[in-house]
Amino acid sequence: MEERNFFEKAKQWPQDVKSYVQDLRLEMKRVTWPSRKQVQGTTGVVILAVFAFAAYFAAVDALLSRSIVKLYNVMTK
C-alpha cells in the first residue's frame, strides 16, 4: 500500500511543479518593484540610522566603561 501511495505521489510531482512555477510567474507579475530613486533613498536612511545607532552605543559604552572603572577604583582602595 505504501508503494502505491509513493508512486501516485511521484506521478503527480511533475504536475505539482508545473503548477507551482505557473503560480510563481503570475505572482511575480503582480509585484510592484521600487524605483531606483526609492531604493537609493531608503538605503541612505538605513546607512544614516546605522551610524546614528553606532554613535549612540559608543557613547553609552564609554559612559558605562568609565563608571565601572571609577566604581572599581573606589571599591579597591
Secondary structure, DSSP 8 states (H G I E B T S, - for coil): -HHHHHHHHHHHHHHHHHHHHHHHHHHHHH-----HHHHHHHHHHHHHHHHHHHHHHHHHHHHHHHHHHHHHHHHH-
